Amino acid sequence: MPEWLVLTLAMLAACVVVVAITFIRHRTAADDEDPSETPDVIEYMTMWIGVVYAIVLGLAIAGVWEGRSAAQDHVQSEAVALHEVSERVRVYPPEVRDRIREDVNAYVGHVVNTEWQAMADHGEVTERGTQLLQRVREDVTDYEPRTDFEAQAYQPIVDQVAAADQARNARANSTGETMPGVVWFGLIAGAVITIGMILALQIRRTPRELILAVLFSALIAFLLFLIWDFDAPYSRGITADAEPFLNLFPAVKG
C-alpha cells in the first residue's frame, strides 16, 4: 500500500471516529445537560495531558529522525572508505590495482542494485555482499608491498577496508525498525487518552468545535504516521538512499 494512502486513511479514520463519537454522544445526552458546566479540573487535566503527550511525540520524532540521519551517515562512511581504497591502490602494480578496483566496483554494484532492495524488502543485508567485501579485504591484506612507497600506503588502505566493514555492520544493524513495541503502545494509548479528554469536555455539534476536534485528531494521526514512516530508515517514505555510492562510483548504475 502506498505511503500517501496509509497517511490519508489514518487521518480520515481519526476524523471519522471523533465525529462519530461526538454525534453519538450528542444524541444520547440528557436534555438538561449543559456543556458549559465542564469542571475546571477536567480542563486543567486536558491541558496537561496534551502538553505531556506533545513532548512525548516530539521526542519520538526526534529519535526516529536521528536514526534515519545515522543510517545515511553509515552509507556515506562506507562509500567514502571504499572510494579511498580504490584511489589509494594507485601506488600498487597495475595487476594488483586493477583487481582491487574491480572487486570494489563489484561490491558497490551489488549494494546498489541488489542489496538495497533486500534491505527494503527483508530488513537485512545479503550474504553475497558480505562475501564480496571479504574478497576486497583479502585482496588488500594478502598483498605484500615490494617498495617502501607501497609499504607506506599499505596500512592506510587496510584501515579504510576496516572502516568500510564497520560502516557496513552499522548499516546492517539499522535496517530494521528502531521503535520498541512498548513505545508504540504508549504513543497510541496517549493519542486515545488525549482525544478522549477532548470529548470529555462535552464537545457538541457546533461547527467550530467539530472542526477543531477533527483537525487536532488529524494532526495526531499525521505525527504518528511520521514516526512510523521514519522508523525504518531503508524501507519507508523518506529513506536513506544509495546516493553516496552513486556519486563516488559513477560507473555503477542504480
Order of alpha helices (4+ residues) and beta strands (2+ residues): alpha-alpha-alpha-alpha-alpha-alpha-alpha-alpha-alpha
